[in-house]
Each structure stands twice: as structure tokens, then as C-alpha cells.
Amino acid sequence: MSKRIIFTLFGAFCLKLAFTQDLHYSQFYYNYHNFSPSSIGNFQGDDRLTLNYRNQWLSIPVPYNTFSFLYDANRSLKNGSKIGFGIGLDYDRAGDSKLSLTKILVSVNYLYTLNNRNQLSLGFIPSFAQRRINTEGLRWDRQWNGDRYDPKISSNENFASSGDFFLDLGIGLGYQFQYTARTKFALSGSAYHLNEPNQTFYGLSKQVAKLPLRYNGGIEVSVGIGRYFDFLIGGMYQVQEQYQEILGSARIRMRLNQTPGSVLNMLLGCNLRLEDAIVPNFGIEYKNWMISASYDINTYFIKTITNKRGGPEIALQYVFAKVRSSGIYKKCPLY
């Protein structure tokens, strides 16, 4: 009985968070469109495919499942700058109510080159989203008859619909300083839900459930150390109403093979979500592929319920890159 009470309270807490917070990933640096619109198309290459998957809180009866997909690309402009663009999908489902969010997004990002080392970027993401709920698996306090739960008693919860569509808007600004091919520094700031869309399940009634603004700030630093190592540091701070998240990352890239066409790197590090979890992670970069896995180990009060099992996360990526012409041509004489 005590476990049921704990899980009930935990479920109520999670349902409140689900209505007020966005989906988030521990490996935030691979979830570009939720990190900042200014990250779209900002990479070495031409086209990129990225998949993110997260299974959160494995020890609770109904874990949270989150999935993201993004295709983004960049194309050079005549003035030396680039235009980035992309299309993506977010899907999240949580709890006995199967509370879900499905979002289809398009994005555009202008990457303005100031000089050989400095770049500014301005990105915009409009998206079309739907939040749905299934009340069949829910039990309400009104259905307690004094002795036990009675499904024949009406819950008196009348939802006008199980879900509705809404338009969601986001914008982001970024700055990058590229010192060498392996050493760079980047800052970003973004704001999501600019139009504060209404995501109520009560139709056109006076009940309004606006999606509150989310502000996000990020930093990424890469430093080449000698010939075989890169030190990668990152951080993200985001706030949405009274909820906030502070997440830091420190990783080492070991450059095992730098032969063109057979590049092989290993990534090893640990992230820290303040007052929540330690997140060890491991990744491989091979040719144009990248795969990285992490696991949340809860450290805060929630560890009592989750048994420290925050959940696994996987990021998979492939970059398409055309061979660039050197611009140097040698004429061979004909004999």
C-alpha cells in the first residue's frame, strides 16, 4: 500500500511536470532543435540525420518514452555565409494517461560569416503540434467508495476532446569563434513557445492551459590537446515558469585513427544535471557515423522512488559530406 501511495504521488507530480515542462535530453548537444534553432545546419558537412531516444525512470510502472528525429542541412551563399534548414519530429509519451506530444517542425537558420573565425547565426522554428491524453487508464479520487476503488462511479471529468492541434514558435541566436579546426567556442540563446499556445483538453471553454515560454542558454567549448585528444565542455541552462534545469558536460575525444576515409574517434565523459542525476556517457565516431549512449543515475530525492534508475538515452547521427575541390589544377602535356 505504501508503494502505491508513493507511485500515486509521483505520478501526480510527473503529470504536473508534463503539462509545464518540455521534453529534454541528457545529451543535449545532440538534440539540436530543442537546444537552439541557431544550431540547425551549423556543422561540417552538407546534410545530417540525427535520431534521439530516451527511456526515463525505468523502475516506475509506466516509464516516459521520448523520441526525436531531425534532418538538417546547410548551403553556401554568394557572400560566404550559409543558410541552414531542416525538418524534424518530436514524440513523447508518459504515464497511465498515455499523455503524449507529437510535434512536426520546420526550421531555417542564417549563418552569417563575419570573418574567418567569427560567425553569427539566427534561427527560427515554427512547428505544428498535438498533445493527446487517454483517460481510460486513470483512476480518480471521486471513484473511491470509502472502501475500495469502484470504476462504476463517474469521475465527473468531462474532456471536450482527447487532444487538439496548435502552432508553436521558437527563435534562437548563436555566436561561434573558430580558432582552429579542433578548437572553437560557441554561445547560444533561444526562446520557445513565443505565442504561448493553448493546449487545453476542454475545447472552447473558459479553461485555458497555455504552454509557457521556455528560455534556453547554452555554451560549447572544444579544445584540441596535442595530436590525439580533444577536450569537450558544454553547459545548458533552461527555465520554464518556476522550473529550471542546469546541465553540464565534460568529455574527452580520443582520436584513434585519422586516416581519411577511415576516421575513428572514441568519446568518453560524464554529464551532471544539478540536483538530479549523474550521467556517464560513451560514444564512437566512425567515418561519417556517430553513436553515443548515456545513462542517468538519479542522485536527488527522486532516487528513493526510481532506485537511482533514471534511464538510458541513445543518439545516432550520420553526416553527408561532398568532396570539395581544392581549386588547384595541373595540366598534363599530351604526347
N, C-alpha and C positions, 0 to 999 in steps of 0.2 A: 504493500500500500504506500509506503514512504517513497519508493521508487516511482510509482505512478504519479504521486503528487509532485515530485521533483521534475519529472518529464512534462507534466502538465504546465507547471510554471515556466519551465524552459521553453516549451512550445509557444506559450503566450508571449514570452519575451522575444522569441525569434520572429513571430508573426508581426510584432510591432516593428522590429528592425526591417523586415522585408518590405513593409509599406513606406519606410522612411529612408532606407539606405539603398544605394546602387550595388550591383554585383562588383566584386573585387577579386583580384588575384594576388597571390604572394609574389609571383614572378611578374610584377607589374611592368617591367621593362620589355616584355614580350607581348603585352596586350596593348598595342599602340593606340587604338582608337578610344579606349577608356582612360588611357594615361594622359594623352593630349592630342587634339586634332592637328597640332603642329608636327606630330611625328609621322603623319601619313606621307609616304613617298620619300621619306628622309633616310636613305640608306645607300650603300654602294651596290649598284646593280640597276636593273631596269624594271623587273616585275618581282613580286614577292607574294607567297602564300603562307598564311600563319593560322595554326589551329591551337586553341587553348581549351583545356578541360580541367575541371576541379570537382572533387567529391569531398564535401565538407562534413565534419562531425560524424564519423563512421559509427560511433558507438550508440548514437541515438536511434530510435526506431525507424525514422524516415529521414535519411541524410539529404543535404542540399546538393543538387547537381547543377553545374554551370558549364556552358559550352559557348565558345566564340570562334568565329571564322572571319578572316579578313583577306581580301585580295587588294593590294595596293601597288602602285607603280609611279614612276616619275619620267618626265620627258623634258629634254633641254629646250630652252628658248633662245632666240637670237641674241638676246642681251647677256647671255652667260648664266642666267638664272634658270630655275626649273619650276615646273608645275607638277604637283603630286595629286593623285586622285585614287579613289578606292571605293569598294563596296563590301559590306560585311553583314554579319548576323550575330546576334546575342540571344542566348536562350538560358533561362534559369527556372528551376522548379524546386519547391520546398514544402515539406511538411505534409500532414494528413490532408490538408485542404488542396494539395497539389497547386498551390499558389504559384503561378508561372508568369514569366515575362518573355515575350518574343519581340525582338526588335530588328528591323531591317534598316540599314544605314547606308547612306552615300556620303562621300567626303571629298573635299578639294582643299589643297594646301599650296600656297605660293611661297617658294623658297627663293628669297632674294639674296644674291651673292654681292656682298659689299666689296670684298677683295678676295685674295687667295686664301685667307684664313678665317674670315668672318662671314657669317650668314644669318639672316633673319628669316623667320617663317611665320605665316599667318594662315591658320586652318579653320575650316567651317564644316560642321557635321549636322545636317538635318537627318532625322530618322523617323520612321513610321513604326509605331509600337502598339502592342496589345498586352494587357495584363488580364489573366483569367484566374478564376477560382472554382473549385468543386467542393460544394458544401456537404456532399453525401457522406463523407468520412468524418465529419465533425460532430462533436457532442457538446451540448450547451448546458449551462447551469440550470436553466429552466426545466430541463428534461430529467432532473433528479427528483424522484417522488418521495424523498425522505428516507428511503431505504436502499434504493439502487437506481441505476440509470434505466429509464423507460423510453425507448425510441418512439412509442406511440404518442407521447406528449409533444405537442407542437413547440418548436423552438421560438416561434414568433419572429424569426429572422427572415424578412422578405426582401430578397435581392431582385432588382429590376432586370438584371442581366448577369450572366456568368463572366462577362468581360466586354471591353469596349476598346476601340482604336483611338490613338491620339498621336499628334505630331510633337516631336521633341527636338529641340535645337541646342547645339553646343558650339563653342568657339575656343580657339587656343592660339597662343603666341609663343614663339620659341626663339632662342639665340644659341648659336654654336660657334665655338672657337676651335679651329683645327690647326694645331701646332705642327704635327707630323702625321703620317698615315696611321700611326698607332697611338698617338697622344692627342686627346681632344677634351673639351669641356662644353657641356650643354645645360641650359636652363629652360624651363618651360612653365607656363601658367595657363590655366584653362577654366572655363565655366560651363557647366552643363545645366540643362532644363531652363534655358533662358526664358521660355514662355510659360514656365510653371504649369504644365498640362494637368488637366483634371483626370484622375484615374479612378473615379468612384465606380462602385457597382450598383448605385441606386438610381441610375438613369438620369432623368431631367429634374429630379427632386432638388430640394434645397441642400441636400448633403453634398459637400464638396471635399474632395481629397486631392489637393494639389500636390504635385511632385516637387519638393523643394529644391532650390538651387544647390548645386554641388560645386565647390571651388577646389581646384587641384593645383598644387605646385610641385615641380619635380627638378631633380638635379642628376646628371650623369657625368662621370669622370672616367676616362680611360688613360692609363699611363703605361707606355712601353718601358719595360725594365730589361736592359740587356738585349740579348738576341732571342731568348726563349720564353719570356714571361711578359704578360700584360696584367696590370692590377686594375680591376674594375670596381668602382664605387658608385652607388646610386642611392637616392632617397626620394621619398614621396610623402607629402602631407596633403590630406584632403579633409574637408569639413562639409557637413550637410546637416543643417539645423544644429542640435546640440551634440550630434555625433561627430567624432573625428577619428582619423587614422593616421598614425605616424609609422612609416615603414622604411627601414634602412637595409642596404645590401652591400656585401663585400665579397668579391670573387677573384680568383686567380685563373687566368687563361694560360695553359701550358702549350706551347707551340711545338708539337711533336714532329711534324713534317710540313715543310713549307715548299715542297716541290710543286710547281704549277700543275694543276690538274689532279693533284693527289693531296691537297692540303688537309691536315688532320690536327685538330686542337682539342684539348680537354679542359673543361670548366669545372671548378670546384669552389664552393663557397658556402656562406650562411647568411640568411636574412633574419631580421628581427622586427616583429611587429610589436610596438611598445604596449606593455600591459596586456599582452595576449598570447604571443607564440614565438618560439624559435623555429626557424625554417631552414634546415640543411638542404643543399641542392647540388646536383651533379648534372653535367651536360657534355655533349660531344658535338663538335663541328667537323664535318667531313665533306670535302668538296663544297657543293652548294647547299648541303643539308645541315640542319641543326635540330637536335632534340635535347630537351632539358627537363629533368624531373625534380620535384621538391616534395617535402612532407612537413606539415605543420605539427609541432609538438606544443600543445597548449601549456601555458605557464601561469595563467591568471586564475581567477575564481572559477571560471568555467571548466577547469581541468577536473574538478570533482565529478561533474556530470559526464564529461567526454572521456574520462580516463586518459587524459593527455593526447587523445587521438583526434587531432584537428583535421587530418585528411590529406590525401595525395593530390598532386597537381602535375600536369604534363603540358609542355609547349613543344610544338613541332613546326618547322619552318623550312621552306625551300625558296631560294633566290635564283631568278633567271638573269643572267648577265651576258650581254653580247660582247664579242671580242672587238676591242677598239683598235682602229687603225693608228699606227704610230705617226703617220703623216710623212714618213721618210721612204722614198722610193729610189731604188738603184736600177739604172738602166744597164741591161746586159747587151753587149755587142753581138750582132748576128754574124756567123761565119758561114 
